Amino acid sequence: MTQAERGLRESSFTSKNGKKIFCRYWCEDLNKPRALVFISHGAAEHCLYYSPLALQLKNAGCYVFAHDHVGHGQSEGDRVHVNDIHEYVDDVFYHLDMVSERFPDIPKFIIGHSMGGAIAIIALIERPDFVNGMVLISPAVTTDPGTISPLKVQKYLDDPLVYHGGLKARWGASFLKWLQWIESNMSRIVCPLLVMHGTADRLTTPEGSKKLAKYAESKDKTLKIYEGYYHQLHYEPEEDGAGVRREIIEWISARCKAA
């Protein structure tokens, strides 16, 4: 067994709507983690895509875990469809609360990418003290509905767990409703906040991240704009992506000490 394979565990829980939700834990061999880090993935993708970032966080002493949102990856449900985005949010609440009971008094963080960023934002507006910090990578805050789709790169095209079909109008309408709600409630975000966005992102707009960083009431907030980086800026080639991941880890590590 390689070092990367040690500590890996897969499990599941049942959502409020009776759907089996696939879970991944990267750090079962960490007895005393310095932080709990939940990763909320984007639309059409799945949690296993975040293994490189998860393993780097593990090396920094973090207990990292995630699940496939309902209708994504190996979780049950209509493919990339819910009647209300709160079905995603409820599962995040449940999963993070469940792990927190196992590791009481350990600082908690959430990393959200794209749609997963919107899910994280809604969770933190509704429960302001839910975590000790939130990292948002290309969050869906203000979005052109015509560009909500999987990033068409070869890795995505070759991945059978990525959804490659069209998105349902009903899902899009619900998602856009919640984006409007986020815009109206940004000031209710009070936790430490790191927002990261690339200027070449064509799926979500950097302007939304700028607006979020401006209006959030968090006393500790940082906005990072990366010139020429795309939607998956944490997986940009070579040192560019490595640098983004390093900044995430350093930001979380600094707030572990503060917590």
C-alpha positions in Angstrom: 0.0 0.0 0.0 1.4 3.4 -1.0 1.4 6.4 1.3 -1.3 8.0 -0.8 -3.5 4.9 -0.3 -3.1 4.7 3.4 -6.1 6.2 5.2 -8.5 6.1 2.3 -12.0 5.0 3.1 -15.3 5.0 1.2 -18.6 5.0 2.8 -22.2 6.4 2.4 -25.1 7.9 4.2 -28.8 8.3 3.3 -30.1 11.8 2.6 -33.3 13.2 3.9 -34.9 12.2 0.6 -33.8 8.6 0.9 -30.8 8.8 -1.6 -27.6 7.0 -0.9 -24.7 9.5 -0.9 -21.2 8.3 -1.7 -18.5 9.6 0.7 -14.7 9.6 0.5 -12.3 10.0 3.5 -8.6 10.5 2.7 -7.2 10.5 6.3 -8.4 7.6 8.4 -4.8 7.2 9.6 -4.8 10.6 11.2 -5.5 10.2 14.9 -5.2 13.9 15.9 -5.9 16.1 13.0 -5.3 19.9 13.3 -8.4 20.7 11.2 -11.4 19.1 9.5 -11.7 20.1 5.8 -14.8 19.3 3.8 -14.6 19.7 0.0 -17.8 20.7 -1.9 -17.4 19.8 -5.6 -18.8 21.6 -8.6 -21.7 20.8 -11.0 -21.4 17.6 -13.0 -18.1 16.5 -11.4 -17.5 14.3 -8.3 -15.4 14.3 -5.2 -12.7 11.9 -6.3 -11.5 14.6 -8.7 -10.1 16.5 -5.6 -7.7 13.7 -4.4 -4.5 15.7 -5.2 -5.6 18.7 -3.1 -7.0 16.4 -0.4 -3.7 14.5 -0.1 -1.7 17.7 0.2 -4.0 18.9 2.9 -3.6 15.6 4.6 0.2 16.1 4.6 -0.5 19.4 6.4 -2.3 17.5 9.2 -5.9 18.0 8.0 -8.6 15.4 8.0 -10.1 15.8 4.6 -13.4 14.4 3.5 -16.1 14.9 0.8 -19.1 13.3 -0.8 -20.7 13.3 -4.3 -23.6 15.6 -4.2 -27.0 13.9 -4.8 -27.3 13.1 -8.6 -23.5 13.3 -9.1 -20.7 10.7 -9.4 -21.5 7.6 -7.3 -24.4 9.1 -5.4 -28.0 8.2 -6.2 -30.5 10.6 -7.7 -31.4 12.1 -11.0 -28.3 13.1 -12.8 -27.4 16.7 -11.9 -30.9 17.6 -10.9 -32.7 18.6 -7.7 -35.9 20.6 -7.3 -34.1 22.8 -4.8 -30.4 23.4 -4.2 -31.1 23.1 -0.5 -31.0 19.3 -1.0 -27.3 19.7 -1.5 -26.9 22.1 1.5 -28.7 19.7 3.8 -26.3 16.9 3.0 -23.3 19.2 3.7 -24.8 20.1 7.1 -25.4 16.4 7.9 -22.0 15.2 6.8 -19.9 17.9 8.4 -21.9 17.6 11.7 -21.4 13.8 11.6 -17.6 14.1 11.3 -17.5 16.9 13.9 -19.1 14.6 16.5 -16.2 12.2 15.9 -13.6 15.0 16.3 -15.0 17.5 18.7 -13.3 20.8 19.3 -11.2 20.5 16.0 -11.4 23.6 13.7 -13.6 23.1 10.7 -13.2 24.4 7.2 -15.1 24.1 3.9 -13.7 24.4 0.4 -16.2 25.0 -2.3 -15.6 25.1 -6.0 -18.1 26.5 -8.6 -21.6 25.2 -7.7 -20.0 23.7 -4.6 -19.0 27.3 -3.7 -22.6 28.4 -3.9 -23.6 25.5 -1.7 -21.0 26.5 0.8 -22.1 30.1 0.8 -25.7 29.2 1.4 -24.6 26.9 4.3 -22.6 29.7 5.9 -25.3 32.3 5.5 -27.8 30.0 7.2 -25.4 28.8 9.9 -22.8 31.6 10.3 -20.7 29.7 12.9 -20.9 26.4 11.0 -17.1 26.4 10.3 -14.0 28.3 11.2 -13.3 29.4 7.6 -14.4 29.0 4.0 -12.3 28.8 0.9 -14.1 29.5 -2.4 -12.5 28.5 -5.7 -14.3 30.1 -8.7 -17.6 30.2 -6.8 -20.9 30.5 -8.7 -22.1 33.8 -7.4 -23.0 35.7 -10.6 -23.2 33.4 -13.6 -24.2 33.4 -17.2 -26.8 30.5 -17.3 -25.7 29.6 -20.8 -22.3 28.6 -19.5 -23.3 26.3 -16.6 -21.9 23.1 -17.9 -18.9 20.7 -17.4 -15.6 22.1 -18.4 -14.9 20.5 -21.7 -11.3 19.3 -21.2 -10.1 15.8 -22.1 -9.9 14.6 -18.5 -13.5 15.4 -18.0 -14.5 13.8 -21.3 -12.7 10.6 -20.4 -14.1 10.4 -16.8 -17.2 8.1 -16.6 -18.2 9.6 -13.3 -18.5 13.1 -14.8 -22.0 13.9 -16.2 -21.8 14.8 -19.9 -25.4 15.4 -20.6 -27.4 18.6 -20.8 -28.6 20.4 -17.7 -32.3 20.5 -17.0 -34.1 23.8 -17.2 -35.8 23.2 -13.9 -32.5 22.7 -12.2 -31.1 25.9 -13.8 -34.1 27.9 -12.7 -33.7 26.8 -9.1 -30.0 27.4 -9.2 -30.4 30.9 -10.6 -33.0 31.7 -7.9 -30.5 30.7 -5.2 -27.8 32.9 -6.9 -30.1 35.8 -6.6 -30.7 35.0 -2.9 -26.9 34.8 -2.3 -26.5 38.3 -3.9 -29.1 39.6 -1.5 -27.6 38.0 1.6 -23.8 38.3 1.1 -23.5 40.7 4.1 -24.6 37.8 6.4 -21.3 36.0 5.8 -19.1 36.5 8.8 -16.6 33.7 8.9 -12.9 34.0 7.8 -13.0 33.9 4.0 -10.6 33.2 1.1 -12.1 33.8 -2.4 -10.0 32.8 -5.5 -10.9 33.4 -9.1 -9.2 33.4 -12.5 -9.7 36.2 -15.1 -10.0 33.6 -17.9 -12.8 31.8 -16.2 -15.7 31.4 -18.7 -18.1 29.5 -16.4 -18.3 31.8 -13.4 -17.4 35.4 -13.3 -14.6 37.0 -11.2 -17.0 40.0 -10.7 -19.2 37.8 -8.5 -16.2 36.9 -6.3 -15.2 40.6 -6.1 -18.7 41.5 -5.0 -18.8 38.7 -2.4 -15.4 39.8 -0.9 -16.7 43.4 -0.8 -20.0 42.8 0.9 -19.3 39.9 3.2 -19.1 41.1 6.8 -16.1 38.8 7.6 -13.4 40.7 9.5 -10.9 38.2 8.0 -11.3 38.1 4.2 -9.0 37.8 1.3 -9.6 38.0 -2.4 -7.1 36.5 -4.9 -7.5 37.2 -8.6 -5.3 35.2 -10.9 -4.5 36.7 -14.3 -5.1 34.2 -17.2 -6.2 31.3 -14.9 -9.3 29.3 -15.9 -12.2 27.8 -13.9 -10.2 24.9 -12.4 -7.5 27.3 -11.2 -6.4 24.9 -8.4 -5.4 22.5 -11.2 -3.7 24.9 -13.6 -0.6 23.3 -15.2 2.6 22.8 -13.1 3.6 25.6 -10.7 0.5 27.7 -11.3 -1.9 25.1 -9.9 0.6 24.0 -7.3 0.9 27.6 -6.1 -2.9 27.9 -5.8 -3.1 24.7 -3.7 -0.2 25.9 -1.6 -2.0 29.2 -0.8 -5.1 27.2 0.2 -3.1 25.1 2.6 -1.2 28.0 4.1 -4.4 30.0 4.6 -6.1 27.1 6.4 -3.0 26.3 8.5 -2.8 30.0 9.7 -6.4 29.9 10.8 -5.9 26.6 12.6 -3.4 28.4 14.8 -5.9 31.2 15.4 -8.7 28.8 16.2 
